[in-house]
Amino acid sequence: MKKTILIGTPPIAVQLQRSSRARKYALKVSNSDGQVRLVVPAHGAERAAVTFAQKHEVWLRAALARLPKILVPEFGGVLMFEGRELALRTGAGRSVRLLEDALEVPGRPDQLAARLRGFLKVAARERLVDASHRHAEHLGQKVNRVTLRDTRSRWGSCSEAGNLMFSWRLVMAPKPVLDYVAAHEVAHLVEMNHSKAFWGLVAGLMPEFEHHRAWLKQNGALLHRVVF
């Protein structure tokens, strides 16, 4: 079952998702894009699912209200880069210029978002490729390929072929947080699981990884709130 229902006024879109592993109804709100899912047990009735959602409407609206507000880049505003909020200023030339406290972006206001997206992708690739190969060398492993995407459900992934995938939005987070995600995925080149041995490898690469992991859990939604 994949169906969207509307509850309340103003209406909230709730996606019903049946799960063979679920034992009870559960409402989930995505921190990245605010999407609402209602997990329904395999033999659960749709009418009961709708009733469950209606019963928890107050909680649902409160959860949605706590999500970070959507941010559209504009000149005079700010953008987070490597954990710092940089002012967005009009620039000359053909490329984005990184200053100590600002980003100078050439072009018209309607080109700003696209130019920033391009800048972030290039910067993210440079940093993630470097971090991935550095950590892989430490473990005696080799990275096959690094790709970037604008993922919502995960910050990175690792395939058995040695291909790593990362969200380019990580370049907006503090440098050690990006480095932690690279270390996390590289550790999967050795342990394709989240066992004690896996976390031991991560700790060997980044002794303070738990701090950076916590930052991402607490603040990751801030990286997704920007609409490019």
C-alpha positions as CSV (number, residue, x, y, z in Angstrom):
1,M,0.0,0.0,0.0
2,K,1.3,3.4,-1.0
3,K,-1.4,5.9,-0.8
4,T,-1.5,9.5,0.4
5,I,-4.3,10.8,2.6
6,L,-5.1,14.3,3.8
7,I,-6.0,15.0,7.4
8,G,-7.0,18.2,9.3
9,T,-7.4,21.9,8.3
10,P,-5.2,23.0,6.7
11,P,-4.7,19.5,5.3
12,I,-1.5,17.5,6.0
13,A,-0.5,15.0,3.4
14,V,0.3,11.6,5.0
15,Q,1.8,8.8,3.0
16,L,0.6,5.3,4.0
17,Q,3.3,2.7,3.9
18,R,2.5,-0.9,4.6
19,S,5.3,-2.9,6.3
20,S,5.4,-6.7,7.0
21,R,7.7,-6.0,9.9
22,A,5.6,-3.4,11.6
23,R,3.5,-4.6,14.6
24,K,1.7,-1.3,15.2
25,Y,0.8,2.0,13.5
26,A,3.6,4.6,13.6
27,L,3.8,8.2,12.3
28,K,7.2,9.4,11.1
29,V,8.2,12.9,10.1
30,S,11.3,13.3,7.9
31,N,13.7,15.9,9.3
32,S,15.1,16.5,5.8
33,D,12.0,17.4,3.8
34,G,9.0,17.3,6.2
35,Q,7.4,14.3,4.5
36,V,5.0,12.5,6.8
37,R,4.7,8.7,6.6
38,L,2.3,6.4,8.4
39,V,3.7,2.9,8.8
40,V,0.8,0.3,8.6
41,P,1.2,-3.3,9.7
42,A,0.8,-5.9,7.0
43,H,-2.8,-6.7,8.0
44,G,-3.8,-3.3,9.2
45,A,-6.9,-1.7,7.9
46,E,-6.7,1.6,6.0
47,R,-9.7,3.0,8.0
48,A,-7.8,2.3,11.2
49,A,-4.7,3.9,9.8
50,V,-6.7,7.1,9.0
51,T,-8.2,7.1,12.5
52,F,-4.7,6.7,14.0
53,A,-3.4,9.7,12.0
54,Q,-6.4,11.9,13.0
55,K,-5.9,10.9,16.7
56,H,-2.3,12.1,16.6
57,E,-2.9,15.3,14.6
58,V,-1.9,17.6,17.4
59,W,1.4,15.8,17.8
60,L,2.0,15.8,14.1
61,R,1.4,19.5,13.7
62,A,3.8,20.2,16.6
63,A,6.5,18.0,15.0
64,L,6.1,19.8,11.6
65,A,6.3,23.2,13.3
66,R,9.6,22.3,14.9
67,L,11.3,21.6,11.5
68,P,13.7,24.2,10.2
69,K,12.2,26.8,7.9
70,I,12.9,26.6,4.2
71,L,15.7,28.9,3.2
72,V,16.1,30.3,-0.4
73,P,19.5,31.9,-1.0
74,E,19.4,35.6,-1.8
75,F,21.9,38.4,-1.9
76,G,22.2,40.0,1.5
77,G,21.4,36.7,3.2
78,V,23.7,33.9,4.4
79,L,24.7,30.4,3.5
80,M,26.4,27.8,5.7
81,F,29.8,26.6,4.4
82,E,32.0,24.3,6.4
83,G,30.0,25.1,9.5
84,R,30.3,28.9,9.1
85,E,27.5,31.2,8.0
86,L,28.9,33.3,5.1
87,A,27.3,36.4,3.8
88,L,26.1,36.3,0.1
89,R,27.4,39.2,-1.9
90,T,27.3,40.2,-5.5
91,G,30.7,39.5,-7.2
92,A,32.5,40.1,-10.4
93,G,34.1,37.7,-12.8
94,R,32.8,34.2,-13.8
95,S,33.1,32.1,-10.6
96,V,32.1,32.2,-7.0
97,R,34.8,33.6,-4.7
98,L,35.3,32.3,-1.2
99,L,36.3,35.0,1.4
100,E,36.8,34.7,5.1
101,D,33.3,35.9,5.9
102,A,31.4,35.8,2.6
103,L,30.8,34.3,-0.8
104,E,31.0,36.6,-3.7
105,V,28.7,35.3,-6.5
106,P,28.6,36.8,-10.0
107,G,25.5,37.1,-12.0
108,R,21.8,38.0,-11.6
109,P,19.8,37.2,-8.5
110,D,17.9,34.5,-10.4
111,Q,21.2,32.8,-11.1
112,L,22.3,32.8,-7.5
113,A,21.0,29.4,-6.4
114,A,22.3,27.5,-9.4
115,R,25.8,29.1,-9.1
116,L,25.9,28.3,-5.4
117,R,24.9,24.7,-6.0
118,G,27.6,24.3,-8.6
119,F,30.2,25.8,-6.2
120,L,29.2,23.5,-3.3
121,K,29.3,20.4,-5.5
122,V,32.8,21.2,-6.7
123,A,34.0,22.0,-3.2
124,A,32.3,18.9,-1.8
125,R,34.0,16.6,-4.4
126,E,37.4,18.0,-3.7
127,R,37.1,17.4,0.1
128,L,35.3,14.1,0.0
129,V,37.6,12.5,-2.6
130,D,40.6,13.6,-0.6
131,A,39.2,12.4,2.7
132,S,38.0,9.1,1.3
133,H,41.4,8.2,-0.2
134,R,43.2,9.4,2.9
135,H,41.2,7.1,5.2
136,A,41.3,4.2,2.7
137,E,45.1,4.4,2.6
138,H,45.2,4.2,6.4
139,L,43.2,1.0,6.3
140,G,45.1,-0.4,3.4
141,Q,42.1,-0.2,1.1
142,K,41.3,1.4,-2.3
143,V,38.3,3.5,-3.3
144,N,37.0,2.7,-6.7
145,R,34.8,5.6,-7.4
146,V,33.3,8.6,-5.6
147,T,30.0,10.0,-6.7
148,L,27.9,12.9,-5.3
149,R,24.1,13.1,-5.0
150,D,21.5,15.2,-3.2
151,T,20.3,12.4,-1.1
152,R,17.7,12.7,1.7
153,S,17.7,9.4,3.4
154,R,21.4,9.0,3.9
155,W,24.6,11.0,3.9
156,G,26.7,8.4,2.3
157,S,26.9,4.8,1.1
158,C,29.5,2.2,0.2
159,S,29.1,-0.7,-2.3
160,E,31.0,-4.0,-2.3
161,A,32.7,-2.8,-5.5
162,G,34.4,0.0,-3.5
163,N,32.2,2.7,-4.9
164,L,31.4,5.5,-2.4
165,M,28.4,7.9,-2.6
166,F,28.0,11.1,-0.6
167,S,25.6,14.0,-0.3
168,W,27.3,17.1,-1.6
169,R,25.4,19.1,1.1
170,L,28.0,17.7,3.6
171,V,30.3,20.6,2.6
172,M,28.0,22.9,4.4
173,A,28.7,21.1,7.7
174,P,31.8,21.6,9.8
175,K,34.9,20.1,8.3
176,P,35.3,17.3,10.9
177,V,31.6,16.2,10.2
178,L,32.3,15.8,6.5
179,D,35.5,13.9,7.4
180,Y,33.6,11.6,9.8
181,V,31.1,10.6,7.0
182,A,34.0,9.8,4.7
183,A,35.7,7.7,7.4
184,H,32.3,6.0,8.1
185,E,31.9,4.9,4.5
186,V,35.5,3.9,4.0
187,A,35.3,1.7,7.1
188,H,32.6,-0.2,5.2
189,L,35.3,-1.3,2.7
190,V,36.4,-3.6,5.4
191,E,33.2,-4.2,7.4
192,M,30.0,-4.1,5.4
193,N,27.9,-3.8,8.6
194,H,27.6,-1.8,11.7
195,S,29.2,-4.3,14.1
196,K,31.5,-3.6,17.0
197,A,34.4,-4.2,14.7
198,F,33.1,-1.6,12.2
199,W,32.8,1.1,14.9
200,G,36.3,0.1,16.0
201,L,37.6,0.9,12.6
202,V,35.8,4.3,12.5
203,A,37.2,5.1,16.0
204,G,40.7,4.3,14.7
205,L,40.2,6.7,11.8
206,M,38.5,9.4,13.9
207,P,38.8,8.9,17.7
208,E,36.1,11.7,18.4
209,F,33.7,10.4,15.7
210,E,30.7,10.2,18.2
211,H,30.8,14.0,18.6
212,H,30.6,14.6,14.8
213,R,28.0,11.9,14.4
214,A,25.8,13.6,17.0
215,W,26.2,17.0,15.3
216,L,24.9,15.5,12.1
217,K,21.9,13.9,13.8
218,Q,21.0,17.1,15.6
219,N,21.7,19.6,12.8
220,G,21.5,17.6,9.6
221,A,18.0,19.0,8.8
222,L,19.6,22.5,8.6
223,L,21.6,21.4,5.6
224,H,18.5,20.2,3.8
225,R,16.4,23.3,4.5
226,V,18.2,25.3,1.7
227,V,16.4,25.2,-1.6
228,F,18.8,25.6,-4.6
